[in-house]
Amino acid sequence: MKIKYGQIGVGHAHASKLDVYRQSDDYDVIGIVENDPQLRRQAEQDARYQGVPWMTEQQLLNQPGLQVVGVETTVPQLLDTAERCIAAEKHIHLDKPAGDSLPHFKRILDQAASKHLAVQMGYMYRYNPTVLMLKDWLRRGWLGEPFELHTVMSKLTEGAGRRTIASYPGGTMFELGCHLIDLVVAVLGPPEKVHSFARHSSSIADGCLDNMLAVFEYPTATATIRSSINEPDGFARRHFTLCGTGGTFHIQPLDDPSAKIALREARPGHPARTHDHAFPKFQRYVADAAELAQIVRNEKDSDYSYEHDYQVQRAILLASGLALD
């Protein structure tokens, strides 16, 4: 039987991922909510939303058999909406980042854990095949002990998109760098110390923190995370590179994955020299939706724990220069 799925909000930058659930054999999308008249009018003209019944939040949460809600509001509304969904006993897919209040997010995670409900975060590279291979090689010890990690996620953003990011106190690290921080914590664990360097580098006088760097300290490693919205063709230079005593694993670009690998010792199928490794085309969120279906059906536990998501959010706020209280 298909899992009944509804979505609250179309204001998030990734709200159109509803199409992934509509195309999945695991889900039956039964309704969508948007209280902002302008956002709703825009969505009604988008083919990815057409044919899905529009309803109020209360109507959606009271739909018989509803099991999962995608929380895709604008960022300031994410946590309040998520908390109402958890109170209504629904699993949620919560888009990123998880607001700017760590205590509020922790309360939601604790409530979800007490009810055995999933809180799946919308970080879009978790099931990128290059990331999966990197994590597998680390588990096998093929890359030795990690000592350096550097990663970049940038793009060129102008107009309304830039104004949205300018409204976030955490700037580009909060909006874009969060995807990378999710991966860094998954690979190296929570950092011992975080140093945030926030800059406004554009000639546009909007005060936007458009050029940001964070440095994470670990006992035997350091990680640098960069994010800017000033870089032409920044998508092509998005990368994630881990250096270990046994080899270097360089992923670039993240959105169309390929890897350049340098190994100290040959491994099965991979020589002891620098070489490229190709991967199949990656579509964001397809594997995430499939994993969530398995969790809801009690076929598996989540690959990402409540504690992981808490530590990621904590690191995001520190990397963005924001308070934890």
ABEGO torsion letter per residue (X at the ends): XBBBBBBBEAABAAAAAAAAAAABAABBBABBBBABAAAAAAAAABAAABGBBBBBAAAAAABBGBABBBBABBAAAAAAAAAAAAAAGBBBBBBOBBEABAAAAAAAAAAAAAAGBBBBBABAAAABAAAAAAAAAAAAGAAEBBABBBBBBBBBBBEAAAAAAAABAAEAAAAAAAAAAAAAAAAAEBBABBBBBBBBABABBAGBBABBBBBBBBAABBBBBBBBAABBGAAAABBBBBBBAAEBBBBOBAABBBBBBBBABBBBGBBBBBBBBBBBBBBBGAAAAAAAAAAAAGABBBABBAAAAAAAAAAAAAAAGBBAX
